[in-house]
Amino acid sequence: MFVTNNSTLSRANYVKKFQKLGIEATEKDIFSSAFATAVYLRNILDFPKDKRVYVIGESGIVDELKAVGIESTGASVSELGHPCFFWGRWTRDRLRLRDLQYPLSRTFFG
């Protein structure tokens, strides 16, 4: 069992990374914060199917949400094509909640 609080990669991408390192693992062997978030939203909060999650993070969270049937939008990739929340680019690409096009019913930061 592999456990990580790093949400930048999905479990599928961790499997690929481990294979490159010569480590045998399946998605069932990996428990990440991205996966935990997706399962929590789907199974505990019963997140509405007609709503989207606004992601502040990277593709690992987006991929895990998609895997459990939850749509997302947000700041995983900026208009410039790079992750938005690298600290050096914070002032240029920062999230402006007033500019959101989608209403938020609940907010999760991770």
C-alpha positions as CSV (number, residue, x, y, z in Angstrom):
1,M,0.0,0.0,0.0
2,F,1.3,3.4,-1.0
3,V,-0.2,6.5,0.7
4,T,0.5,10.1,-0.3
5,N,-0.9,13.6,0.4
6,N,0.4,14.7,-3.0
7,S,-2.6,15.4,-5.3
8,T,-0.7,16.3,-8.5
9,L,-1.0,12.8,-9.9
10,S,-3.9,10.4,-10.3
11,R,-3.5,6.8,-9.1
12,A,-3.2,5.8,-12.8
13,N,-0.3,8.2,-13.2
14,Y,1.3,6.9,-10.0
15,V,1.1,3.4,-11.4
16,K,3.0,4.5,-14.5
17,K,5.6,6.3,-12.4
18,F,6.1,3.3,-10.2
19,Q,6.5,1.1,-13.3
20,K,9.3,3.3,-14.6
21,L,11.0,2.8,-11.2
22,G,10.6,-0.9,-11.4
23,I,7.9,-1.1,-8.7
24,E,4.9,-3.2,-9.3
25,A,1.7,-1.6,-8.2
26,T,-2.0,-1.3,-9.2
27,E,-4.4,1.6,-8.6
28,K,-5.9,-0.4,-5.7
29,D,-2.4,-0.2,-4.0
30,I,-2.4,3.6,-4.0
31,F,-4.3,5.9,-1.7
32,S,-3.8,9.6,-2.5
33,S,-5.4,12.8,-1.3
34,A,-6.9,13.3,-4.8
35,F,-8.6,9.9,-4.7
36,A,-9.7,10.5,-1.1
37,T,-11.3,13.8,-2.1
38,A,-13.1,12.2,-5.1
39,V,-14.5,9.4,-3.0
40,Y,-15.5,11.7,-0.1
41,L,-17.4,14.0,-2.5
42,R,-19.2,11.1,-4.3
43,N,-19.9,8.7,-1.4
44,I,-20.1,10.9,1.8
45,L,-21.4,14.2,0.5
46,D,-23.4,12.6,-2.3
47,F,-22.2,15.5,-4.5
48,P,-25.0,16.5,-7.0
49,K,-24.6,15.2,-10.5
50,D,-25.7,18.5,-12.0
51,K,-23.0,20.5,-10.2
52,R,-19.3,21.0,-10.9
53,V,-16.4,21.1,-8.5
54,Y,-14.0,24.1,-8.8
55,V,-10.6,22.6,-8.5
56,I,-7.7,24.6,-7.2
57,G,-4.8,22.2,-7.9
58,E,-3.6,20.1,-10.7
59,S,-4.6,17.3,-13.0
60,G,-4.5,14.5,-10.3
61,I,-7.6,15.8,-8.6
62,V,-9.4,16.4,-12.0
63,D,-8.6,12.9,-13.1
64,E,-9.8,11.3,-9.9
65,L,-13.0,13.3,-9.9
66,K,-13.7,12.3,-13.4
67,A,-13.1,8.6,-12.5
68,V,-16.0,8.8,-10.0
69,G,-18.3,10.7,-12.4
70,I,-17.8,14.2,-11.0
71,E,-17.3,17.1,-13.4
72,S,-14.9,19.8,-12.6
73,T,-13.8,23.2,-13.7
74,G,-11.2,25.5,-12.3
75,A,-7.6,26.4,-12.0
76,S,-5.7,23.2,-12.8
77,V,-4.3,24.8,-16.0
78,S,-4.2,28.5,-16.8
79,E,-4.9,30.0,-20.2
80,L,-1.1,30.0,-20.7
81,G,-1.1,26.2,-20.6
82,H,0.8,25.8,-17.4
83,P,-0.3,25.0,-13.8
84,C,-1.7,28.2,-12.3
85,F,-0.5,27.9,-8.8
86,F,3.2,27.8,-9.0
87,W,4.1,30.5,-6.4
88,G,6.3,32.4,-8.9
89,R,3.3,33.0,-11.1
90,W,0.8,33.6,-8.3
91,T,0.3,37.3,-8.9
92,R,-0.3,36.9,-12.7
93,D,-2.5,33.8,-12.6
94,R,-4.2,34.0,-9.2
95,L,-7.7,32.9,-8.8
96,R,-10.3,35.6,-8.8
97,L,-13.5,34.2,-7.3
98,R,-15.5,37.2,-8.5
99,D,-14.8,36.2,-12.0
100,L,-16.3,32.7,-11.7
101,Q,-18.9,31.8,-14.2
102,Y,-20.2,28.9,-12.2
103,P,-21.9,29.4,-8.8
104,L,-20.3,27.5,-5.9
105,S,-22.5,25.7,-3.4
106,R,-19.6,24.4,-1.3
107,T,-15.9,25.2,-1.4
108,F,-13.0,22.8,-0.8
109,F,-9.4,23.8,-0.8
110,G,-6.6,21.3,-1.0
